[in-house]
Amino acid sequence: MGLKPVPLDGSADLKGLQHVQVFRDDRGRWFSQTGGHIREAFADQLVAAMFAKLRGGLPRGAD
């Protein structure tokens, strides 16, 4: 999860993470760039993305 902005252009050492492995919301915002109901929406989107990734890795009928 992207807590605060970091450059994803290769100029920062992401310690092996790829930019596609860093979650930002559907508008590209980092967690620190949200507040109030937008922060709750960020969390909802993060949970939905986690479940989607988990379901993608499970065999059919395993969920």
C-alpha positions as CSV (number, residue, x, y, z in Angstrom):
1,M,0.0,0.0,0.0
2,G,1.3,3.4,-0.9
3,L,1.3,5.3,2.4
4,K,3.0,8.4,1.0
5,P,4.2,9.5,-2.5
6,V,7.4,8.1,-3.8
7,P,8.7,8.4,-7.4
8,L,7.8,5.3,-9.4
9,D,9.9,6.4,-12.4
10,G,12.9,4.2,-11.3
11,S,14.7,7.0,-9.4
12,A,13.8,5.6,-6.0
13,D,15.1,2.3,-4.6
14,L,11.9,0.3,-4.0
15,K,13.9,-2.6,-2.6
16,G,12.8,-4.9,-5.3
17,L,9.1,-3.8,-5.5
18,Q,7.7,-3.1,-8.9
19,H,5.5,-0.1,-9.3
20,V,2.5,-2.4,-10.0
21,Q,2.9,-3.9,-6.5
22,V,2.3,-0.5,-4.8
23,F,-1.4,0.1,-4.2
24,R,-2.9,3.5,-4.9
25,D,-6.6,4.3,-5.3
26,D,-8.5,4.5,-8.5
27,R,-7.4,8.1,-8.9
28,G,-3.7,7.3,-8.3
29,R,-3.8,8.9,-4.8
30,W,-1.5,7.7,-2.0
31,F,-3.0,7.1,1.5
32,S,-1.5,10.3,2.9
33,Q,-3.3,12.2,0.2
34,T,-6.7,11.2,1.4
35,G,-8.9,12.1,4.4
36,G,-12.3,11.6,5.8
37,H,-14.7,9.6,3.5
38,I,-12.0,9.5,0.8
39,R,-9.7,7.6,3.2
40,E,-12.4,5.1,3.9
41,A,-13.0,4.6,0.2
42,F,-9.2,4.1,-0.2
43,A,-9.3,1.3,2.4
44,D,-12.4,-0.2,0.7
45,Q,-10.6,-0.3,-2.6
46,L,-7.5,-1.8,-1.0
47,V,-9.5,-4.6,0.6
48,A,-11.3,-5.2,-2.7
49,A,-7.9,-5.4,-4.6
50,M,-6.5,-7.8,-2.0
51,F,-9.5,-10.1,-2.3
52,A,-9.3,-9.9,-6.1
53,K,-5.6,-10.9,-6.0
54,L,-6.4,-13.8,-3.6
55,R,-9.3,-15.1,-5.7
56,G,-7.1,-14.9,-8.8
57,G,-4.6,-17.3,-7.2
58,L,-7.2,-19.9,-5.9
59,P,-8.5,-22.8,-7.9
60,R,-12.2,-22.6,-8.8
61,G,-14.6,-23.4,-6.0
62,A,-11.9,-23.0,-3.3
63,D,-13.3,-19.7,-2.1
